[in-house]
Structures are given as C-alpha cells and as structure tokens.
Amino acid sequence: MGDDLYSRQPICELAIKQGYNFIFVALASSHKSLYEWLEFLENSGEVVKGQVRKYQKNKLLYYRYKYVNNVPLRETEPSLMVNWYEVEIYDKAKNKVIYRNNFITNHQLNDEKMEKIITSGRTRWKVENEGNNLLKNQGYNLEHNFGHGQVNLSIILLALNLISFLFHNVLELVNDLYQKARRKLEKRKTFFNDLRALVKYEWFEDWSELFVYIISEGEQKKFINTS
C-alpha cells in the first residue's frame, strides 16, 4: 500500500522484484500520460464500470467503480503496464459522495475482484491515520519535527519513539502483567502519566514489580531498604 508518492515506476518495479503486489494511489495531477491514456480508453468504451451495494453500520453505501487493465504507467519507454481503477463511495442517506480516489495495481482487475480490491485499497488509510493519531495524540507525542538538534537528534528521537511503540505492541501480545496493567489504565495517556508519576516518587526493583503495583491499585505497601 502507498500514497501517490509511491506510484512511480522504480518503486513499482522494486515491489514486483521483491515478490510483492501493490496498490498505490495514482492522481491525475502527477500522472499526466497515464490519464491521457485513460481518457482515450474511456471515450472508446474500454473502461469497465460497475457498482456494489454495501451496508456499513446500518448505512446503505454504493461503491461505484471503474477500471481498466494494462495501461502504461509513464510516457517514456520502457513503461510498466499497470491496472488502474477509480472508486467513489456514495452515501444514500446523505445524498453525497463521501470518498473518491484513484489507484494503480498489479492485480488483474475484474468485476468479481473489485469489492475486495476496493476494501484493500482503503485499508492503508485506516491503518495509517489510526497509527498516526495514536503516536501523535495518545501519549507518544510524536511530531513531524521534534525541533531539536542540527544533524541527527530529531531522527534519533523519532527512532526511539517508534521502537518503544513496537515493544509496547509486543508486550500487549505476550506479557500477562503488561496486559493487566493496560486494562487497569485503559487510556494510553493515563498509563504513561501514571508511569512517570510512580517512578518519580517510588523505587521499583523491575518492571514486573511496577506493573504489579499498578494492577493492585498501589495498595501494596513497599518496603525499601535504605541502609
């Protein structure tokens, strides 16, 4: 998956070389030659059009699509041949189009595949936006530019942030104490704020002891050897 920055021949060829399929956004503003081909093919009646009805959260949505296989990605030769499709989602209750986008893919397109292809193409938006929202607004405080350092500090802070996010996800899958602590402090912001407060005023032998303290709501008395 990728946005319009990825729908360039070198990246598409690299994906195929590595054994990957791809679905990349491809906008008319950055693919002039491709859309000239599409205009010609549509005028010739070679662009297939269709529609799928779906109910989502008790709403009737119409997935309107059109597609064509084997069109050249760029003007210069040799050009990779790709398959293009456009989708718009129409909300009948609101009487308006709530989503529209254009994609290229190496998946062969037909009417039977379109519903799955459309769903797959939109998955990146959901994952990317929910992931970015979590990192920016749910306790990690990730920003596009941390505003520190002249050379490498910003990228180091970014890397450390992403590594912590990775390890937290691993812990959520395999560590029972971490899972229970997260359930006790459901919101990530609350979890991180409590961690900062606790380690500022209390000493813990290890992370397990800290998580046990959180799980027991801090009711256990701690005896610290001050000798």
Disulfide bonds with the S-S distance in Angstrom:
none
